[in-house]
Amino acid sequence: MKKLLSTSYTDTAFNIATFLLRASLAFFMCLDHGVPKLVHFSEWQHSFYDPFHIGNRWSLVLSIIAEVFASMLLILGLFARIAALILAFEMAVVIFLYHRGRPIGSYEDAILFFSGFICILLIGPGKLSADGMAGR
């Protein structure tokens, strides 16, 4: 009981926690958001949200790069802070531009993803990552 109420932690527990946070967020971002965009690219390329006025197709391409490729980098822990920054930026666009004026219940998952990616950006990928094993 004493250990359960303690605020201390071991380096091993911290590294396992950062791995689980990093891998689970990136896995679900890729699986639930990125892969459907990749699969339905031809259907969505003409109607995808275009916040920066670069064209619907290019906005979809950038979203796929973030949600699939940056997520893969984050799962591996390779260039993890850059990948987390890209994904946090995308979630900020979703929260503040795409869902502007809508009830919070319609974008609470985007807020959770954003919070998790900011945490990874701040604490780093941990030692159980390609970056951590390379000593970066």
Secondary structure, DSSP 8 states (H G I E B T S, - for coil): -TTTT-----HHHHHHHHHHHHHHHHHHHIIIIIHHHHHTHHHHTTTS--TTSS-HHHHHHHHHIIIIIIHHHHHHTSSHHHHHHHHHHHHHHIIIIITTTS-GGGSHHHHHHHHHHHHHHHH---SSSHHHHHT-
